[in-house]
């Protein structure tokens, strides 16, 4: 009976908890919590009553034999009553006090004075926590099984706590909203390339080095004709993407029901897709996104402006990362600020214990774009209110419990991870504002599987041991004979990644990923760049060992490096201009920008030595001549 009441309590509360009003907010949360507590107390009363009946029926004959035993029976009844009162008190404390603490309408914000914070912070639990369905002691949010690889940036949905019907209805409303404002959005997207730069720098098009660079012929090369085999998704853009199918059946639905949104006025349905979905659709065998795709700039704006609806800690990895879900169902990986711009990695730190820097993730995206690799998912900086945009919307109790007030009256938290997740290494706001990077998620693994590869030049990640490549100067010859590096462009892509890491000073490239659909004939995804830009005063030349050992590079990469070394372009100036687009500008201090120019010259010197030693034709792989024909040949060979 007791188990039946407990089951009824859990199911009833879960059912009532998901009831929503028309504006999408949970109603009568406090009443439901009170009802849950009453049901818990009644269940305990019934269970204790049954226990008393069993004891009394067993020992009733013995208890009638004397006065002394009657006294003992009375003491036993008093003990039972005390246990009952203690159980009732514990239920009241467990079920009511946390909710009473969060009844305040507003959380911590910059409007209050720091002196008021220590006394009032527990009472300032914002209403959004109740509205988002704070988990009770019976039901906790079931998080997705994210990859254990620190380099993985996996886009599992965290919204499965909602029913599929609720999600479909909500997503349809979003699409209707997008459709109504599609004309304004398209106009805004078309003006992004020029307006975003001019907003921060006030540069005219004629004076922009970045626009001049992107207008260079090297940045106007056309891709081979794309077939269904070359695109990550084969999408009919006249139908909508069903969120129910995305989270359950993982299929593109071509048939809908009566309630599905249909385009009006001849508008294509694809134009009303959220930007994160349009980014996913545009991925192909050769690039994550096209050179001048306006969707990327629109997506960067979404990352800094979309309302955050839920937050959870990412499993795996060594340092704290948060998975943030937006109101349009997009997701991003948040890395909080741990160091100031001026701080360098301490000289006694090993590369595997270095901090992960949020500004390094932002700068890596812009550097990758300037190098024309386009293999880093879009990243933008954002200033978050730790109270309203993290604490009050998280359903992760483990994360919520790590929030506290520092002696300086700042809001802090530390989460759970392998390194630097303790009170001593807490992340503190000013008083509750914190910087961080938001990296757009790649498509869900259920929709687009990715393969994780061990980097051949992976470091030992040991205090004393060295990797094989560090002691064997002929290590590259062995790599060249090992699939997939013995054919195709994979080895040349590794060289691109090596140059990319050296310019940033990133020693932490242990794995990389590719899309499984494209096999070995595809680009490398440059994920997890947080340990770059740690030292501007030191150039870690061991990062370039793959290039110096193999002496191989793409002609397009070599020409772009030479172009970026010229005075009229200059890598540091291009990076400085590009980073002005970000909300957290300045992202890098000047010494880091100057270090990139210095490292670029060093890279060109290494390639010059290779060419002098082995000859231009043996070092530089021509990927420009006959590019179209090669693309058609690859397509036909795959079809056979």
N, C-alpha and C positions, 0 to 999 in steps of 0.2 A: 504493500500500500504506500509506504513511504517513497519507494522508488517511483511509483506511478505518479505521486504528487510532484516529485522533483522533475520528472520528465514533462509533466503538464506545465510546470512553471517555466522550464527552459523553452519549450515550444511556443507557449503563449507569449512570453516576453519577446522572443525572436520575431514572431509574427507581428506583434504590435509595434515593435521597434522599426520595422521597415515601412510602416504606414506613413505616407507622405501627403502633404497638402498640395494644392495646385501650384504654389510658388516654389515647391521643391524642398521645403524645410520640414524637419521632424517636429511633430506637435505633441504636447502633453508628455514630454519626456520625464519630468519630475513625477507626475502622477503614476506613470507606468512603473517607475523605479520604486515608488512607495507600495504599489500593488505587489510588485515582485517580492519586496521585503516581507509583506504580510503573509504571502503564500509560503515563504521560507519558514517564517515563525510557526505558522499552522502545521507545516510538515514536521517540525521538530516536536511540537506539542503532541501530535498524534504518535510519533515514534516513541517518545518518552512514556506516554500513557500506555502504550502496548507493552513496553518493558515492565512497567509497574504491575500491570495485570498479570503478566507471566510470573513475576516474582511472588506476587501475593497468592496466586493460585497454587504455587509450588510449596510455599512455606506457611500457608494459612493455618494448617493444623498445628504446626510447631509453635506458632506465635500465640496461640490461644492457651498455652499450658501454664503460663505464669505471669506475674506482674512485671518481673524483670524483663522478660522478652517483649512485653507490651511497650515498655519504655524504649527498648532498642528499636522496635518497629516505628515509634514516633520519631526517633532520631533519624531513622532511615528515610522517613517521609520528608523531614526537614532537609536532608541532604539532596533528595530528589528535587525539591523545590528550588534549592540554591543552584543546582546544575541547570535547571530550566531557566532561571533568571539570567545566569551567565550566558547561556546560549542565545537568549533573546537580545541581550546587550551587544553581543558580538555581531549578530546579524544587523542590528541597527547601525553600529559603527561602520561595518564593512559596506553596507548598501546605501546609507544615506549621507554620511559625512563627505565622501568624495564628490557627490553631486552637489551638496550644499556649498562646497568650496568653489565650484565652477559656475555658480548661479549669477555671478556678476556679469554685466552686459559687455564690459570691455576688458581687454587684456592689457598687458604692459605696452605702452607706446611712448613716443617721445614727448607727448604733451604733458606728462606728469614730471614732477621733480624727482631726482634720484633719492632724496631723503625720505620720500613717502614710500618708496618701493619695497624695502624689506618687510614692513608691516602689512602691506596691502597686497603683495603679489599673489599669495595663495588664493585670495578672494577675487582676484581679477581674471579668473578663468573665463574666457570669452564664450559667448553663446554659440559660436560656430562649433565648439567642441561637442556640445549637446546635439546640435543640428547634424553633425557628421556621423552621429551614432557611436558615441564613446563605448568601447566594449565593456560588458559587465564581467562578473567573475565566472560566468558559465560559457560565454562566447568570446573568443579572441579571433582577430583577423588572421586568416590563413594566407601567408605570403607565398608568392611564386618561388619555385626552385631555380634561383638564378645560378649561372655558371660559377664554379669555384675558381676559374681562371681570373686572376686580377685584371687581365687585359680585356676581359669580355665586357661588352656594352650591350646587354641583351634586353630586348623590349618585350618582356612578358607583361600582360595586362594585370594591373592591380585592382581593377574594378569588378572582379568577379563576385564580390560580396553583394552586389546588386543583382536582382533577378534579370534574366535575359530580356524579359519584356520591358522592364523599366529602362534598361540601357537602350533598347531599340527605340522606344518612344522618345527618350531624352535626346538621342543622337539625331532622330528625325527633326526634332525641334531646332537643333543646332543647324542642321542643313537648311531648314527653312530660313533661319536667321541669316546664314551665309548667302542664300539666294537673294534675299531682299536687299542685301548690301553689296551684291557682287559687282555692280557697276562702279561703285566708289572704290572697292578693293582693287579692281583691275586698274583703275586710274592711278591708285596709290602705288601699286606694284610697278607700273611702267615708269614712274618717276623716281624709283628707289635708287638706281645706280648713281644718279647725280645729286638728288636732294639730300640723301643721308650724309654724303661727304661734305656738301656745302653747309649743312646744318651745323657741323662742328668746326670746320676749318675756314669756311667762307672762301674757299678756293674757286676760281673760275676754271672751266674745263680746259682752257688753254694752258693754265699753270699747273695742272695736276700731273705729277709723274706717274701716278697709278693708272690714270686713264690712258696716258701715252704708252705705258707698258702693255696694257691690254689691247691697245690698237696695233701693236707690233705684229708682223706676219707670223712669228713663232707662237703667238697666242690666238691665232685664227685658223689653225689647222683643223680640217674637218675629219670627223670620224668615218670609218667605213660604214656602209649601209647596214642598219640594224635589222635583224630578223627576230622572230620569236625566241630563238635560241640565245640571242644576245641581250634580251631584256629580262630583268629579274621577275617582273610580273607581266603577264599577258592580259591586259585589261580592256574591257569594252567601256569606253569613257561615257557611254550613254546610259549606263546603269550606275546605281549607287553602291558604295561599299557598306554592307550590312554589319553593324557592330556586333550583333548577335552571332553572325557567322564567323566574325573575326576572332571572337573569344571562345566560341564553343566548337563549331565545325571547321573553322579555319579555311573557309572556302569563299570564293567570290560568287555572290548570288546574282543571277540574271533575272530571277523571277521574284516578284514581291507581292505583298498583299495590298488591300485597298488603302491602308493607312500610309503606305510608303510615299515619300516625297517624289514628285515628278517635276522635271524642269519646265519652266514656262517661258513664253516669248522666244522660243527657239534657242534658249541657252543650253549649252552642253552641261551635263551633270558634273563632269570633271572640274568645271570652273567653280563649282560650289564646294568642292572637297576642302577640308582643312589643309593648311600648308604642310603639316607633317606627313599627311597621306600623299600629297602631290610630290613631296621629296622622295618618299619611298617608291612611288611609281616610276620616277625618273631614273632610278639606278639601272645601269647596264654593265656589260662586260668590261668596258673601258674606263668608267668613271663613276664616282658616287653622284655627281651632279655636273651639269654642263657649265661651260665657262661663264656665260652671261645669263644664267637662269634667274629670273626675278623672284622665283619662289624661294630661293635661298635667303635673300634679304628679307622677304616677308616672314620667313620662318625665324630668322634672327630677331625680328621685332616681336614675334609671338613669345619667344623664350623670355623676354624681359617684360612683357605686358600681360600675358595670359594669367587669369586668376588660378592660383594653386588650390586644388580640391583635396589632395591627400598627399601624405609624406610617409615614407618607410625607409628603414635602413637597408642598404644593399648587403647581401651576404657575400662572403668571400672577400679577398683582398686584405691588405694589411692596415689600411687607414680608413677612417670614416667617410662613407659616401652615402648620399641620400637619393632615393628615387622619388621624383616629384611628378605627379599627374595633374594635368591642366583641365580646365573646364571643357575644352574641345577634344578630350580623350588623348591628347598627345602626352608624351612622357619624356623626361630628361634626367640626366645624371648630374647631381649637384655636388660639387667639391667646394667646401668652405675655405675661407681665407685662414691660413696658418702662419704666414710670414708677411712682413711688410715688403714693399717694393725694394727697399734698400738693403735688406738682410741677404747675406750670402750663406750658402751651405757651410757649416763649420768644417774646418779642414780635417778634423778627426772623425768625421762621419763617414761610414761606408755608404756606397751608392744604394744599397738595399735598405738602409735605415734612414735615408734622406726624407725630408718632408715632401708631400705632394702639393704643388702650388697651383692655386686656381688661376692665377694670371698666366702661368705656363700653358695651361690648356687653351686659353683664349688666344695667346700669341701663336701657338702651334697651328691653330686653324688658319690664321691669317698668313703665316709663313708657307704653309702647304698650298694655299691658294696662289700666292705670288710665285712659287716655284712651278705652278701649273700641274701639280700632281692631282689635286682634288680628291684626296683619299682620307681626309679627316672629316668626320661628321660635323655639321655646323655647331659652333660653340659661341655663347654670348655671356658677358658678365652681367650680374644682377645684384642689386642691393636689396636684401630681404629684411623684413621685420620678423625676428626670430619668434616673437610671441604669436602674432596673428597668422603668419604664413608657414610656420613649422609646428610650434607647440600646440596651437589650437586646432590644427587640421590633421594631426597625425593620429593614426589608430594603432600605433606601435607603442604598447605600454613600456617596453624596455627603453625606448628612446625618450618617452615623456618623463620617466622617473629620473633621468639624468639631468634635468634642468634644475638650476639653482641660482641663487643670488651671490655674486662675488662680494668681497669686502669693499670694492669700489662701487657697489650698487649697480653693477651691470648684470644683464641676463646672460647666463652661460649654460652650456650643455656639452656632453662628451660622447654619448652613445656607447656602442660596443664594437670593438675591432681588435686586431692583433697588436698594433702599435699606437701609442699616443691617444688612447681612449681612457683617460683617468681625470680626476679632479685637477691634477698638476698640469695636464695638457688640455684643459678644457678650451672650448671655442667660445669666446665672449664677445658680446656686442657692445655698441656705444650709443645708448645704454642697451638697446635691443636691436640695433641695425648691424647686419653682417654682410660682407661681400662674399661672392662665390661665383663659380662658373657653372653654366648649364649647358650640357652637351646633348643635342637631340639624339634620341634613341634610333637605332637601326631597326628594320622590320623584325617582328617577332620571329623567334626561331622556328615556331610551328609553321610559319608562312614562308620563310626563306632561311634554310639551314646554312650555318657557317661552319667551316672547318678550322680548327686551331692547329697551327704549325709551330714546332719548336725552332727558334732562330738558330741557324748553324753557328753563329758567333755569339751565342748566349754566354754570359759570364757565369762563373762558378757559384756566385752567391754564398761564398764562404770566406771567413776571415783570413785563412792561410792558403787554401788551395787555389790553383790557377786552372783555367779552362785549357783544353787541348790547343786551341788556336793561339793562345798566348805563348806557348812554348814551341810550336811547330810552325816554322816560316812557310812550309809547303802545304799547309792545311787546305788552302783553296783548291789545290789539285784534287784532293780527295772529295771535296764538296762538288766539284764539277762533274764527277762521275756518279753522283748519287741523285736519283730522281727526287723531286721534279727539277733539280737544278742542271740536269744534263741536257735539257732541251727547252725550247720556248724562251720566254722572257723573264722567268722567275728569278734567275740570278741577277739580271739587270735591274729588276725591281728591288732586290735586296740592296743593290748599290745605291739606288735612289733613296731608300729608307736610311741607309748609312749616312749619306750626305745630309739628309734632313735631320737626323739625330745629332750629327756633329755640329751643325749650325746652332742647334739649341743647347748642346752640352748634355744631352740625355743619354745616360749610361744604362738605363733600365729597360732594355728592349729584349725581353726574354722569349716572348712568343709574338706571333702575328696571326691574322685571320684572313680567310678568303671566303667568298660565297661558294657554297658547294655546287650550285647549279652550273656554274661556269667551269668547273673542273680546274685543271692547272693552267688554263689559258685565260687568266684574269689578273686584275691588279691586287695589290696587298692593301688591306685596310690599316691605316695608321691610327690605332687606338691607344689610349692611356699615355698621355704625354706630360703628365703632371710633374715629373722629376726633371724636366728641362729647365733651362734658364736659372740654374742654381748658383753658378759662379761666372761672373763676368771677367774676373781677374785671372782666370785659368782656362786654358784650352786643353781638354782631355783628348790627346791625339790617338789614344788607343781605340777610340770610337771609329776612327777611319781605317783601322787595320784591314777590314774586309776589302776596302777599295785598293789599298796598297798591296795586298796579297794577290788579288785577282786581276787588277789592272783592266777592268772592264767598265764601260759606261755607255749609256745611250747617247747618240749624237744630239738628240733634242735636249737632253739634260745638260750636256756639255755646252751647247750653244746658249742655253738660258743662263747658266752660271756665268759665262763670259759676258752676257748682256747685263746681268745684275751687278757685275763688278765695274761697269763703266760709270763715269762721273755723272752723266746725264740721267741715269736711272738710280744707281746706288741702293743696295739692298736696305741699308739702315733707314734711308729717307722713305723708301716705299713702305717699309714696315711701320714707320712712324705715322705716315699718312693713313694707312689702312687701319691701324689701331685706333685712330681718332673716331672711327665709326662706333666704337664700343662705348657703352654707358659708363664703364669704369675707367675711362681714360684719365691719366696716362697708365697704360697697362704695363709697360716696361720703362725703366729708367734709361737714360742716355748711355751709360756704360754697357748695358746689355745690347743695345742697338749697335754700338761701335764694335763690340765683340763679334757680332755676326759678320761685319765687313772684314774683320781680321781673319776669321775662320774661313770665309769664302775665298780669300786670297790663298790661304794655306791649302785648301782643297784643290784649287786650280794648279798650285805648284806640285802637288802629289800627282795629279793627272799629267802634268807636263813631264815629270820624271818618268812616268810609265810610258808615255808616247816616245820619249827619247830612248828608252831602253828596249821597247818591244815594237815600236812603229805605230803610226796612227791607225792603220787599218786593223791591227790586232787588238787595239785598245778601244777605239770608238766604234760602236755598233750602229750602223746606219738604219735608223727607224723612220727616216723621212722620205727617202726615195722609194717610189712605187708603193707608198703606204696603202693607197686604195686597192691596188691589185693584190697586195698581200692580204688585205682584209677579205676580199672576195674569195681568194684561194682558201683561207681558213674557214670561211663560211661553207664553201662547197665541200671541203674535206670533212667537216663535222656532219654535213647532211649525208655523206656517203657512209 
